[in-house]
Amino acid sequence: RHFLKTASVASAAAATGMVSTSAHAAEFTFKYANNLPVTHPMNARAKEMAAAIAEQSKGRIELQLYPNNQLGTDTDMLSQVRAGAIDFFTLSPLILGTLVPAAQISGIGFAFKDYSQVWPAMDGELGAHVRKQIEAKSTLFAFEKIWDNGYRQITNSTRPIKTSDDLKGMKLRVPPSPLWTSMFKAFDAAPTSINFAEVYSALQTKIVEGQENPMAIISTAKLYEVQKYCSITNHMWDGFWFLGNKKSFERLPKDLQDIVTRAINEAGMNQRADVRKLNDSLVEEMKGKGLAFNNADADSFRAKLRSAGFYAEWKKKFGDEPWALLEKYTGKLA
Ligand code: X2X
């Protein structure tokens, strides 16, 4: 349903309405791929960004967009961008953790109280620390402004989740990432790693009972069609590092690199505002589509993570200095 394995480059291009402003071929052609539906703000802003890059480079750069897992799952796309088969890719810091473990630190459960802590941390020293690790440990680099995914909420087809006890034994899909699995094991749930490309069908066929994602995704990926309950847990903030392949990007002369960098960071800032607005308005809309909402008791989840030793374990894994950077923005976590 979501994953067009056999789509040719030509049909993928037709489907996404590739931006091309000049009759002749551009001097530099880049591919940007991602895992989200075309209706998500990520792709609306990406389209606008591709047009800005074409215009400002006077047609010298063409950015081709491949949304909605057209080029494969996150795991596939991560391999492709590492190898330079695609040039740009947006990925959760936690999934990037399968390649650069240090990147997961922004996904610690209940770390950021709200956005007034998220952006100073990610645009400040914590984000800088992570970007440095990405550059040092991979063929990739991350642009300065991380894009938003949002605060994650739990949906399922079985029961409302009110306290952490309600998660006991629940078969939940989590994205492929050590931190995600560890966190839901600490809640005594039964987490399974599944790429986003396969989430809708995994829920539909009841391979898993539930999943967790921000409102904008539950809505644009129509997960409410295959779920009954949505419990507001806000258990983790998540974003998308805008990743580039270093070698691909270095093909560009400095002035064109600056145009691309500015356009990507600007689109990211606009995308943050879009997601924020959507997250605030979607509850009513999805209630209308039959999803039953409840507020969960966040303290019970935090207490469970503490007693399971989750914070202590991950502090040890990340190291004292990175942990202190995180707590500089969040306050003491454990
Ligand atoms: O895989 C997910 O759940 C998603 C879409 O939120 C991420 O990219 C982490």
py3Dmol code that shows the C-alpha trace and the ligand (Angstrom):
import py3Dmol

protein = """\
ATOM      1  CA  ARG A   1       0.000   0.000   0.000  1.00  0.00           C
ATOM      2  CA  HIS A   2       2.646   2.514   1.004  1.00  0.00           C
ATOM      3  CA  PHE A   3       5.700   0.980  -0.514  1.00  0.00           C
ATOM      4  CA  LEU A   4       6.019   0.943  -4.275  1.00  0.00           C
ATOM      5  CA  LYS A   5       8.880  -1.482  -4.618  1.00  0.00           C
ATOM      6  CA  THR A   6       8.824  -1.573  -8.383  1.00  0.00           C
ATOM      7  CA  ALA A   7       8.258   2.109  -9.130  1.00  0.00           C
ATOM      8  CA  SER A   8      10.645   3.195 -11.843  1.00  0.00           C
ATOM      9  CA  VAL A   9      12.448   6.487 -11.506  1.00  0.00           C
ATOM     10  CA  ALA A  10      10.263   7.900 -14.264  1.00  0.00           C
ATOM     11  CA  SER A  11       6.960   6.944 -12.680  1.00  0.00           C
ATOM     12  CA  ALA A  12       8.155   8.084  -9.247  1.00  0.00           C
ATOM     13  CA  ALA A  13       9.055  11.411 -10.807  1.00  0.00           C
ATOM     14  CA  ALA A  14       5.652  11.707 -12.430  1.00  0.00           C
ATOM     15  CA  ALA A  15       3.922  10.846  -9.167  1.00  0.00           C
ATOM     16  CA  THR A  16       5.735  13.524  -7.167  1.00  0.00           C
ATOM     17  CA  GLY A  17       5.549  16.298  -9.752  1.00  0.00           C
ATOM     18  CA  MET A  18       9.275  16.889  -9.904  1.00  0.00           C
ATOM     19  CA  VAL A  19      10.245  20.515 -10.053  1.00  0.00           C
ATOM     20  CA  SER A  20      11.964  21.604 -13.204  1.00  0.00           C
ATOM     21  CA  THR A  21      12.188  25.247 -14.176  1.00  0.00           C
ATOM     22  CA  SER A  22      14.271  25.065 -17.304  1.00  0.00           C
ATOM     23  CA  ALA A  23      13.910  23.205 -20.569  1.00  0.00           C
ATOM     24  CA  HIS A  24      17.492  21.908 -20.504  1.00  0.00           C
ATOM     25  CA  ALA A  25      18.859  19.515 -17.923  1.00  0.00           C
ATOM     26  CA  ALA A  26      20.170  21.052 -14.707  1.00  0.00           C
ATOM     27  CA  GLU A  27      23.924  21.016 -14.097  1.00  0.00           C
ATOM     28  CA  PHE A  28      23.440  19.363 -10.681  1.00  0.00           C
ATOM     29  CA  THR A  29      20.672  16.885  -9.945  1.00  0.00           C
ATOM     30  CA  PHE A  30      19.998  15.688  -6.396  1.00  0.00           C
ATOM     31  CA  LYS A  31      17.584  13.192  -4.929  1.00  0.00           C
ATOM     32  CA  TYR A  32      15.830  13.839  -1.600  1.00  0.00           C
ATOM     33  CA  ALA A  33      13.871  10.888  -0.189  1.00  0.00           C
ATOM     34  CA  ASN A  34      11.684  10.503   2.897  1.00  0.00           C
ATOM     35  CA  ASN A  35       9.160   8.237   4.610  1.00  0.00           C
ATOM     36  CA  LEU A  36       6.115  10.523   4.946  1.00  0.00           C
ATOM     37  CA  PRO A  37       2.890  10.985   2.937  1.00  0.00           C
ATOM     38  CA  VAL A  38       2.868  13.849   0.395  1.00  0.00           C
ATOM     39  CA  THR A  39       0.192  15.584   2.491  1.00  0.00           C
ATOM     40  CA  HIS A  40       2.493  15.915   5.537  1.00  0.00           C
ATOM     41  CA  PRO A  41       4.033  19.413   6.036  1.00  0.00           C
ATOM     42  CA  MET A  42       7.459  17.873   5.467  1.00  0.00           C
ATOM     43  CA  ASN A  43       6.615  17.286   1.821  1.00  0.00           C
ATOM     44  CA  ALA A  44       4.660  20.493   1.295  1.00  0.00           C
ATOM     45  CA  ARG A  45       7.692  22.460   2.503  1.00  0.00           C
ATOM     46  CA  ALA A  46      10.109  20.254   0.546  1.00  0.00           C
ATOM     47  CA  LYS A  47       8.276  21.027  -2.677  1.00  0.00           C
ATOM     48  CA  GLU A  48       8.469  24.737  -1.965  1.00  0.00           C
ATOM     49  CA  MET A  49      12.151  24.355  -1.052  1.00  0.00           C
ATOM     50  CA  ALA A  50      12.949  22.555  -4.333  1.00  0.00           C
ATOM     51  CA  ALA A  51      11.322  25.398  -6.257  1.00  0.00           C
ATOM     52  CA  ALA A  52      13.326  28.001  -4.298  1.00  0.00           C
ATOM     53  CA  ILE A  53      16.578  26.137  -4.967  1.00  0.00           C
ATOM     54  CA  ALA A  54      15.833  25.884  -8.701  1.00  0.00           C
ATOM     55  CA  GLU A  55      14.990  29.565  -8.876  1.00  0.00           C
ATOM     56  CA  GLN A  56      17.883  30.869  -6.780  1.00  0.00           C
ATOM     57  CA  SER A  57      20.423  28.699  -8.621  1.00  0.00           C
ATOM     58  CA  LYS A  58      18.947  29.882 -11.936  1.00  0.00           C
ATOM     59  CA  GLY A  59      18.116  26.339 -12.900  1.00  0.00           C
ATOM     60  CA  ARG A  60      21.595  24.963 -12.212  1.00  0.00           C
ATOM     61  CA  ILE A  61      20.291  22.701  -9.404  1.00  0.00           C
ATOM     62  CA  GLU A  62      17.364  20.334  -9.654  1.00  0.00           C
ATOM     63  CA  LEU A  63      16.153  18.719  -6.415  1.00  0.00           C
ATOM     64  CA  GLN A  64      14.024  15.649  -7.103  1.00  0.00           C
ATOM     65  CA  LEU A  65      11.606  14.586  -4.365  1.00  0.00           C
ATOM     66  CA  TYR A  66      10.844  10.966  -3.483  1.00  0.00           C
ATOM     67  CA  PRO A  67       8.319  11.006  -0.598  1.00  0.00           C
ATOM     68  CA  ASN A  68       6.299   8.222   0.995  1.00  0.00           C
ATOM     69  CA  ASN A  69       8.961   5.468   1.021  1.00  0.00           C
ATOM     70  CA  GLN A  70       8.984   5.341  -2.795  1.00  0.00           C
ATOM     71  CA  LEU A  71      12.655   4.411  -2.688  1.00  0.00           C
ATOM     72  CA  GLY A  72      12.259   1.888   0.119  1.00  0.00           C
ATOM     73  CA  THR A  73      12.015   1.762   3.907  1.00  0.00           C
ATOM     74  CA  ASP A  74      13.992   4.007   6.266  1.00  0.00           C
ATOM     75  CA  THR A  75      16.529   1.210   6.623  1.00  0.00           C
ATOM     76  CA  ASP A  76      16.887   0.993   2.820  1.00  0.00           C
ATOM     77  CA  MET A  77      17.072   4.767   2.371  1.00  0.00           C
ATOM     78  CA  LEU A  78      19.707   5.060   5.105  1.00  0.00           C
ATOM     79  CA  SER A  79      21.918   2.616   3.164  1.00  0.00           C
ATOM     80  CA  GLN A  80      21.259   4.504  -0.065  1.00  0.00           C
ATOM     81  CA  VAL A  81      22.164   7.914   1.342  1.00  0.00           C
ATOM     82  CA  ARG A  82      25.305   6.492   2.993  1.00  0.00           C
ATOM     83  CA  ALA A  83      26.375   5.146  -0.406  1.00  0.00           C
ATOM     84  CA  GLY A  84      25.398   8.329  -2.283  1.00  0.00           C
ATOM     85  CA  ALA A  85      22.643   6.644  -4.315  1.00  0.00           C
ATOM     86  CA  ILE A  86      20.371   9.314  -2.856  1.00  0.00           C
ATOM     87  CA  ASP A  87      21.783  12.678  -1.765  1.00  0.00           C
ATOM     88  CA  PHE A  88      19.438  13.895   0.972  1.00  0.00           C
ATOM     89  CA  PHE A  89      17.280  12.052   3.474  1.00  0.00           C
ATOM     90  CA  THR A  90      15.305  13.044   6.582  1.00  0.00           C
ATOM     91  CA  LEU A  91      15.529  10.590   9.461  1.00  0.00           C
ATOM     92  CA  SER A  92      14.594  10.378  13.126  1.00  0.00           C
ATOM     93  CA  PRO A  93      17.644  10.799  15.397  1.00  0.00           C
ATOM     94  CA  LEU A  94      16.697   7.497  17.006  1.00  0.00           C
ATOM     95  CA  ILE A  95      16.714   5.474  13.781  1.00  0.00           C
ATOM     96  CA  LEU A  96      19.965   7.192  12.858  1.00  0.00           C
ATOM     97  CA  GLY A  97      21.097   5.617  16.117  1.00  0.00           C
ATOM     98  CA  THR A  98      21.490   2.315  14.269  1.00  0.00           C
ATOM     99  CA  LEU A  99      24.479   4.008  12.566  1.00  0.00           C
ATOM    100  CA  VAL A 100      25.484   6.763  15.020  1.00  0.00           C
ATOM    101  CA  PRO A 101      24.368   5.635  18.513  1.00  0.00           C
ATOM    102  CA  ALA A 102      25.075   9.058  20.093  1.00  0.00           C
ATOM    103  CA  ALA A 103      22.342  10.614  17.905  1.00  0.00           C
ATOM    104  CA  GLN A 104      19.619   8.948  19.972  1.00  0.00           C
ATOM    105  CA  ILE A 105      20.107  11.210  22.986  1.00  0.00           C
ATOM    106  CA  SER A 106      17.318  13.644  22.017  1.00  0.00           C
ATOM    107  CA  GLY A 107      14.804  10.775  22.180  1.00  0.00           C
ATOM    108  CA  ILE A 108      15.127   9.947  25.881  1.00  0.00           C
ATOM    109  CA  GLY A 109      11.624   9.462  27.314  1.00  0.00           C
ATOM    110  CA  PHE A 110      10.011  12.544  28.881  1.00  0.00           C
ATOM    111  CA  ALA A 111      13.194  14.579  28.460  1.00  0.00           C
ATOM    112  CA  PHE A 112      11.869  17.846  26.980  1.00  0.00           C
ATOM    113  CA  LYS A 113       8.989  19.361  28.942  1.00  0.00           C
ATOM    114  CA  ASP A 114       7.773  21.260  25.860  1.00  0.00           C
ATOM    115  CA  TYR A 115       8.971  23.059  22.722  1.00  0.00           C
ATOM    116  CA  SER A 116      10.495  25.843  24.819  1.00  0.00           C
ATOM    117  CA  GLN A 117      13.121  23.234  25.766  1.00  0.00           C
ATOM    118  CA  VAL A 118      13.267  21.356  22.449  1.00  0.00           C
ATOM    119  CA  TRP A 119      14.426  24.099  20.094  1.00  0.00           C
ATOM    120  CA  PRO A 120      17.059  25.709  22.366  1.00  0.00           C
ATOM    121  CA  ALA A 121      18.565  22.231  22.874  1.00  0.00           C
ATOM    122  CA  MET A 122      18.442  21.092  19.255  1.00  0.00           C
ATOM    123  CA  ASP A 123      19.521  24.461  17.817  1.00  0.00           C
ATOM    124  CA  GLY A 124      22.068  24.790  20.631  1.00  0.00           C
ATOM    125  CA  GLU A 125      24.800  22.670  22.177  1.00  0.00           C
ATOM    126  CA  LEU A 126      22.959  19.346  22.274  1.00  0.00           C
ATOM    127  CA  GLY A 127      22.174  19.475  18.546  1.00  0.00           C
ATOM    128  CA  ALA A 128      25.716  20.636  17.764  1.00  0.00           C
ATOM    129  CA  HIS A 129      27.123  17.684  19.708  1.00  0.00           C
ATOM    130  CA  VAL A 130      24.965  15.245  17.726  1.00  0.00           C
ATOM    131  CA  ARG A 131      25.784  16.805  14.332  1.00  0.00           C
ATOM    132  CA  LYS A 132      29.476  16.561  15.159  1.00  0.00           C
ATOM    133  CA  GLN A 133      29.076  12.854  15.918  1.00  0.00           C
ATOM    134  CA  ILE A 134      27.200  12.293  12.640  1.00  0.00           C
ATOM    135  CA  GLU A 135      29.992  13.951  10.646  1.00  0.00           C
ATOM    136  CA  ALA A 136      32.731  12.118  12.521  1.00  0.00           C
ATOM    137  CA  LYS A 137      31.131   8.656  12.390  1.00  0.00           C
ATOM    138  CA  SER A 138      29.558   8.475   8.918  1.00  0.00           C
ATOM    139  CA  THR A 139      29.642   9.563   5.271  1.00  0.00           C
ATOM    140  CA  LEU A 140      26.794  11.914   6.195  1.00  0.00           C
ATOM    141  CA  PHE A 141      26.292  15.354   7.682  1.00  0.00           C
ATOM    142  CA  ALA A 142      23.205  17.028   9.123  1.00  0.00           C
ATOM    143  CA  PHE A 143      21.945  20.515   8.313  1.00  0.00           C
ATOM    144  CA  GLU A 144      21.730  22.850  11.275  1.00  0.00           C
ATOM    145  CA  LYS A 145      17.950  23.063  11.709  1.00  0.00           C
ATOM    146  CA  ILE A 146      16.381  19.746  12.619  1.00  0.00           C
ATOM    147  CA  TRP A 147      12.837  19.358  11.196  1.00  0.00           C
ATOM    148  CA  ASP A 148       9.917  18.532  13.493  1.00  0.00           C
ATOM    149  CA  ASN A 149       8.068  15.274  13.865  1.00  0.00           C
ATOM    150  CA  GLY A 150       6.389  16.137  17.165  1.00  0.00           C
ATOM    151  CA  TYR A 151       5.454  14.710  20.548  1.00  0.00           C
ATOM    152  CA  ARG A 152       4.533  11.067  20.231  1.00  0.00           C
ATOM    153  CA  GLN A 153       1.217   9.538  21.356  1.00  0.00           C
ATOM    154  CA  ILE A 154       0.167   5.897  21.583  1.00  0.00           C
ATOM    155  CA  THR A 155      -2.624   4.457  19.446  1.00  0.00           C
ATOM    156  CA  ASN A 156      -3.937   0.886  19.558  1.00  0.00           C
ATOM    157  CA  SER A 157      -6.898  -1.301  18.709  1.00  0.00           C
ATOM    158  CA  THR A 158      -7.394  -2.858  22.144  1.00  0.00           C
ATOM    159  CA  ARG A 159      -7.752  -0.467  25.090  1.00  0.00           C
ATOM    160  CA  PRO A 160      -7.107   3.066  26.310  1.00  0.00           C
ATOM    161  CA  ILE A 161      -3.646   3.478  27.864  1.00  0.00           C
ATOM    162  CA  LYS A 162      -4.106   5.431  31.093  1.00  0.00           C
ATOM    163  CA  THR A 163      -1.099   4.413  33.165  1.00  0.00           C
ATOM    164  CA  SER A 164       2.055   2.518  32.294  1.00  0.00           C
ATOM    165  CA  ASP A 165       0.427  -0.688  33.637  1.00  0.00           C
ATOM    166  CA  ASP A 166      -1.957  -0.616  30.662  1.00  0.00           C
ATOM    167  CA  LEU A 167       1.011  -1.186  28.336  1.00  0.00           C
ATOM    168  CA  LYS A 168       1.901  -4.504  29.966  1.00  0.00           C
ATOM    169  CA  GLY A 169       2.294  -7.153  27.266  1.00  0.00           C
ATOM    170  CA  MET A 170       0.879  -4.939  24.520  1.00  0.00           C
ATOM    171  CA  LYS A 171       2.237  -5.768  21.073  1.00  0.00           C
ATOM    172  CA  LEU A 172       3.466  -2.415  19.873  1.00  0.00           C
ATOM    173  CA  ARG A 173       5.270  -1.420  16.737  1.00  0.00           C
ATOM    174  CA  VAL A 174       8.320   0.772  17.367  1.00  0.00           C
ATOM    175  CA  PRO A 175      10.669   2.209  14.723  1.00  0.00           C
ATOM    176  CA  PRO A 176      13.961   0.318  14.282  1.00  0.00           C
ATOM    177  CA  SER A 177      16.177   1.825  17.015  1.00  0.00           C
ATOM    178  CA  PRO A 178      17.820   0.449  20.166  1.00  0.00           C
ATOM    179  CA  LEU A 179      16.500   3.308  22.318  1.00  0.00           C
ATOM    180  CA  TRP A 180      12.893   2.813  21.216  1.00  0.00           C
ATOM    181  CA  THR A 181      12.977  -0.904  21.943  1.00  0.00           C
ATOM    182  CA  SER A 182      14.666  -0.343  25.300  1.00  0.00           C
ATOM    183  CA  MET A 183      12.083   2.243  26.343  1.00  0.00           C
ATOM    184  CA  PHE A 184       9.048   0.111  25.549  1.00  0.00           C
ATOM    185  CA  LYS A 185      10.647  -2.918  27.171  1.00  0.00           C
ATOM    186  CA  ALA A 186      11.052  -0.771  30.279  1.00  0.00           C
ATOM    187  CA  PHE A 187       7.267  -0.191  30.143  1.00  0.00           C
ATOM    188  CA  ASP A 188       6.839  -4.010  30.029  1.00  0.00           C
ATOM    189  CA  ALA A 189       5.232  -3.763  26.564  1.00  0.00           C
ATOM    190  CA  ALA A 190       6.156  -6.170  23.760  1.00  0.00           C
ATOM    191  CA  PRO A 191       7.837  -3.905  21.166  1.00  0.00           C
ATOM    192  CA  THR A 192       8.579  -5.048  17.592  1.00  0.00           C
ATOM    193  CA  SER A 193      10.801  -3.046  15.215  1.00  0.00           C
ATOM    194  CA  ILE A 194       8.930  -2.294  11.991  1.00  0.00           C
ATOM    195  CA  ASN A 195       9.787   0.368   9.418  1.00  0.00           C
ATOM    196  CA  PHE A 196       7.174   3.066   8.887  1.00  0.00           C
ATOM    197  CA  ALA A 197       6.537   1.857   5.320  1.00  0.00           C
ATOM    198  CA  GLU A 198       4.918  -1.254   6.796  1.00  0.00           C
ATOM    199  CA  VAL A 199       3.066   0.243   9.767  1.00  0.00           C
ATOM    200  CA  TYR A 200      -0.381   0.722   8.210  1.00  0.00           C
ATOM    201  CA  SER A 201      -0.555  -2.869   7.010  1.00  0.00           C
ATOM    202  CA  ALA A 202       0.915  -4.240  10.263  1.00  0.00           C
ATOM    203  CA  LEU A 203      -1.904  -2.518  12.165  1.00  0.00           C
ATOM    204  CA  GLN A 204      -4.541  -3.504   9.637  1.00  0.00           C
ATOM    205  CA  THR A 205      -3.611  -7.192   9.735  1.00  0.00           C
ATOM    206  CA  LYS A 206      -3.133  -7.029  13.537  1.00  0.00           C
ATOM    207  CA  ILE A 207       0.471  -8.182  13.467  1.00  0.00           C
ATOM    208  CA  VAL A 208       0.694  -5.555  16.205  1.00  0.00           C
ATOM    209  CA  GLU A 209      -2.010  -3.971  18.367  1.00  0.00           C
ATOM    210  CA  GLY A 210      -0.657  -0.492  18.371  1.00  0.00           C
ATOM    211  CA  GLN A 211       2.008   2.044  17.545  1.00  0.00           C
ATOM    212  CA  GLU A 212       3.098   5.504  18.640  1.00  0.00           C
ATOM    213  CA  ASN A 213       3.474   8.645  16.510  1.00  0.00           C
ATOM    214  CA  PRO A 214       2.692  12.374  16.570  1.00  0.00           C
ATOM    215  CA  MET A 215      -0.758  13.669  15.545  1.00  0.00           C
ATOM    216  CA  ALA A 216       0.366  14.942  12.134  1.00  0.00           C
ATOM    217  CA  ILE A 217       1.416  11.425  11.148  1.00  0.00           C
ATOM    218  CA  ILE A 218      -1.556   9.602  12.694  1.00  0.00           C
ATOM    219  CA  SER A 219      -3.675  11.906  10.557  1.00  0.00           C
ATOM    220  CA  THR A 220      -1.781  12.142   7.234  1.00  0.00           C
ATOM    221  CA  ALA A 221      -0.937   8.412   7.175  1.00  0.00           C
ATOM    222  CA  LYS A 222      -4.587   7.674   8.090  1.00  0.00           C
ATOM    223  CA  LEU A 223      -3.627   5.395  10.972  1.00  0.00           C
ATOM    224  CA  TYR A 224      -6.982   6.272  12.590  1.00  0.00           C
ATOM    225  CA  GLU A 225      -8.572   3.976   9.976  1.00  0.00           C
ATOM    226  CA  VAL A 226      -6.951   0.951  11.609  1.00  0.00           C
ATOM    227  CA  GLN A 227      -6.810   2.042  15.294  1.00  0.00           C
ATOM    228  CA  LYS A 228      -9.493   2.632  17.965  1.00  0.00           C
ATOM    229  CA  TYR A 229      -7.762   4.451  20.818  1.00  0.00           C
ATOM    230  CA  CYS A 230      -5.346   7.334  21.018  1.00  0.00           C
ATOM    231  CA  SER A 231      -3.771   7.981  24.397  1.00  0.00           C
ATOM    232  CA  ILE A 232      -2.049  11.307  24.931  1.00  0.00           C
ATOM    233  CA  THR A 233       1.216  10.309  26.570  1.00  0.00           C
ATOM    234  CA  ASN A 234       3.662  12.855  25.072  1.00  0.00           C
ATOM    235  CA  HIS A 235       6.252  10.234  25.963  1.00  0.00           C
ATOM    236  CA  MET A 236       8.946  11.552  23.638  1.00  0.00           C
ATOM    237  CA  TRP A 237       9.713  14.422  21.310  1.00  0.00           C
ATOM    238  CA  ASP A 238      10.986  13.341  17.895  1.00  0.00           C
ATOM    239  CA  GLY A 239      12.435  15.200  14.920  1.00  0.00           C
ATOM    240  CA  PHE A 240      14.045  14.540  11.545  1.00  0.00           C
ATOM    241  CA  TRP A 241      17.669  15.381  10.927  1.00  0.00           C
ATOM    242  CA  PHE A 242      17.989  16.654   7.353  1.00  0.00           C
ATOM    243  CA  LEU A 243      20.924  14.510   6.248  1.00  0.00           C
ATOM    244  CA  GLY A 244      23.162  14.971   3.252  1.00  0.00           C
ATOM    245  CA  ASN A 245      25.788  12.731   1.703  1.00  0.00           C
ATOM    246  CA  LYS A 246      29.079  14.617   2.164  1.00  0.00           C
ATOM    247  CA  LYS A 247      30.552  13.661  -1.225  1.00  0.00           C
ATOM    248  CA  SER A 248      27.365  14.578  -3.105  1.00  0.00           C
ATOM    249  CA  PHE A 249      27.179  17.977  -1.465  1.00  0.00           C
ATOM    250  CA  GLU A 250      30.857  18.700  -2.069  1.00  0.00           C
ATOM    251  CA  ARG A 251      30.214  18.462  -5.818  1.00  0.00           C
ATOM    252  CA  LEU A 252      28.601  21.900  -5.515  1.00  0.00           C
ATOM    253  CA  PRO A 253      30.615  25.128  -5.632  1.00  0.00           C
ATOM    254  CA  LYS A 254      30.450  27.138  -2.408  1.00  0.00           C
ATOM    255  CA  ASP A 255      27.872  29.680  -3.628  1.00  0.00           C
ATOM    256  CA  LEU A 256      25.452  26.917  -4.612  1.00  0.00           C
ATOM    257  CA  GLN A 257      26.090  25.068  -1.334  1.00  0.00           C
ATOM    258  CA  ASP A 258      25.008  28.251   0.457  1.00  0.00           C
ATOM    259  CA  ILE A 259      21.779  28.462  -1.556  1.00  0.00           C
ATOM    260  CA  VAL A 260      20.898  24.849  -0.721  1.00  0.00           C
ATOM    261  CA  THR A 261      21.824  25.218   2.954  1.00  0.00           C
ATOM    262  CA  ARG A 262      19.767  28.363   3.375  1.00  0.00           C
ATOM    263  CA  ALA A 263      16.734  26.882   1.582  1.00  0.00           C
ATOM    264  CA  ILE A 264      16.799  23.657   3.616  1.00  0.00           C
ATOM    265  CA  ASN A 265      17.135  25.389   6.988  1.00  0.00           C
ATOM    266  CA  GLU A 266      14.435  27.916   6.097  1.00  0.00           C
ATOM    267  CA  ALA A 267      12.042  25.195   4.951  1.00  0.00           C
ATOM    268  CA  GLY A 268      12.762  23.378   8.218  1.00  0.00           C
ATOM    269  CA  MET A 269      11.784  26.422  10.277  1.00  0.00           C
ATOM    270  CA  ASN A 270       8.518  26.753   8.340  1.00  0.00           C
ATOM    271  CA  GLN A 271       7.864  23.021   8.676  1.00  0.00           C
ATOM    272  CA  ARG A 272       8.258  23.306  12.472  1.00  0.00           C
ATOM    273  CA  ALA A 273       5.518  25.945  12.560  1.00  0.00           C
ATOM    274  CA  ASP A 274       3.227  23.846  10.338  1.00  0.00           C
ATOM    275  CA  VAL A 275       3.578  20.713  12.476  1.00  0.00           C
ATOM    276  CA  ARG A 276       2.983  22.633  15.682  1.00  0.00           C
ATOM    277  CA  LYS A 277      -0.221  24.119  14.332  1.00  0.00           C
ATOM    278  CA  LEU A 278      -1.435  20.742  13.029  1.00  0.00           C
ATOM    279  CA  ASN A 279      -0.683  18.905  16.260  1.00  0.00           C
ATOM    280  CA  ASP A 280      -2.838  21.412  18.117  1.00  0.00           C
ATOM    281  CA  SER A 281      -5.853  21.105  15.792  1.00  0.00           C
ATOM    282  CA  LEU A 282      -5.974  17.445  14.829  1.00  0.00           C
ATOM    283  CA  VAL A 283      -7.487  15.951  17.987  1.00  0.00           C
ATOM    284  CA  GLU A 284     -10.967  17.293  17.196  1.00  0.00           C
ATOM    285  CA  GLU A 285     -10.683  16.231  13.574  1.00  0.00           C
ATOM    286  CA  MET A 286      -9.691  12.663  14.438  1.00  0.00           C
ATOM    287  CA  LYS A 287     -12.381  12.384  17.136  1.00  0.00           C
ATOM    288  CA  GLY A 288     -14.763  13.021  14.261  1.00  0.00           C
ATOM    289  CA  LYS A 289     -13.209  10.069  12.441  1.00  0.00           C
ATOM    290  CA  GLY A 290     -13.946   7.787  15.379  1.00  0.00           C
ATOM    291  CA  LEU A 291     -10.647   7.712  17.260  1.00  0.00           C
ATOM    292  CA  ALA A 292     -11.259   7.658  21.043  1.00  0.00           C
ATOM    293  CA  PHE A 293      -8.907   9.975  22.937  1.00  0.00           C
ATOM    294  CA  ASN A 294      -7.810   9.934  26.558  1.00  0.00           C
ATOM    295  CA  ASN A 295      -5.144  11.705  28.574  1.00  0.00           C
ATOM    296  CA  ALA A 296      -2.595   9.394  30.125  1.00  0.00           C
ATOM    297  CA  ASP A 297      -0.958   9.805  33.535  1.00  0.00           C
ATOM    298  CA  ALA A 298       2.552  10.857  32.504  1.00  0.00           C
ATOM    299  CA  ASP A 299       3.944  10.484  36.046  1.00  0.00           C
ATOM    300  CA  SER A 300       3.250   6.746  36.050  1.00  0.00           C
ATOM    301  CA  PHE A 301       5.305   6.340  32.861  1.00  0.00           C
ATOM    302  CA  ARG A 302       8.198   8.385  34.171  1.00  0.00           C
ATOM    303  CA  ALA A 303       8.196   6.450  37.436  1.00  0.00           C
ATOM    304  CA  LYS A 304       8.236   3.179  35.511  1.00  0.00           C
ATOM    305  CA  LEU A 305      11.235   4.278  33.414  1.00  0.00           C
ATOM    306  CA  ARG A 306      13.077   5.255  36.582  1.00  0.00           C
ATOM    307  CA  SER A 307      12.360   2.036  38.454  1.00  0.00           C
ATOM    308  CA  ALA A 308      13.298  -0.047  35.406  1.00  0.00           C
ATOM    309  CA  GLY A 309      16.710   1.658  35.396  1.00  0.00           C
ATOM    310  CA  PHE A 310      16.125   3.164  31.940  1.00  0.00           C
ATOM    311  CA  TYR A 311      17.679   6.570  32.672  1.00  0.00           C
ATOM    312  CA  ALA A 312      20.687   5.104  34.472  1.00  0.00           C
ATOM    313  CA  GLU A 313      21.337   2.647  31.642  1.00  0.00           C
ATOM    314  CA  TRP A 314      21.220   5.277  28.893  1.00  0.00           C
ATOM    315  CA  LYS A 315      23.190   7.840  30.863  1.00  0.00           C
ATOM    316  CA  LYS A 316      25.935   5.236  31.049  1.00  0.00           C
ATOM    317  CA  LYS A 317      25.666   4.484  27.312  1.00  0.00           C
ATOM    318  CA  PHE A 318      25.784   8.130  26.203  1.00  0.00           C
ATOM    319  CA  GLY A 319      28.387   9.181  28.770  1.00  0.00           C
ATOM    320  CA  ASP A 320      28.415  11.839  31.504  1.00  0.00           C
ATOM    321  CA  GLU A 321      29.275  14.798  29.267  1.00  0.00           C
ATOM    322  CA  PRO A 322      26.547  14.349  26.619  1.00  0.00           C
ATOM    323  CA  TRP A 323      24.060  13.568  29.413  1.00  0.00           C
ATOM    324  CA  ALA A 324      25.008  16.813  31.166  1.00  0.00           C
ATOM    325  CA  LEU A 325      24.389  18.646  27.862  1.00  0.00           C
ATOM    326  CA  LEU A 326      20.899  17.143  27.685  1.00  0.00           C
ATOM    327  CA  GLU A 327      20.125  18.003  31.318  1.00  0.00           C
ATOM    328  CA  LYS A 328      21.373  21.537  30.754  1.00  0.00           C
ATOM    329  CA  TYR A 329      18.170  22.037  28.735  1.00  0.00           C
ATOM    330  CA  THR A 330      15.769  19.626  30.449  1.00  0.00           C
ATOM    331  CA  GLY A 331      16.766  19.816  34.098  1.00  0.00           C
ATOM    332  CA  LYS A 332      17.686  16.698  36.091  1.00  0.00           C
ATOM    333  CA  LEU A 333      16.140  13.589  34.573  1.00  0.00           C
ATOM    334  CA  ALA A 334      16.847  10.863  37.069  1.00  0.00           C
TER     335      ALA A 334
END
"""
ligand_1 = """\
9
X2X
O 8.658 5.638 11.822
C 7.956 6.467 12.420
O 7.124 6.169 13.261
C 8.142 7.932 12.105
C 7.455 8.245 10.800
O 7.604 8.716 13.119
C 9.591 8.186 12.020
O 10.109 8.515 10.996
C 10.351 8.009 13.267
"""
view = py3Dmol.view(width=600, height=400)
view.addModel(protein, "pdb")
view.setStyle({"model": 0}, {"cartoon": {"style": "trace"}})
view.addModel(ligand_1, "xyz")
view.setStyle({"model": 1}, {"stick": {}})
view.zoomTo()
view.show()
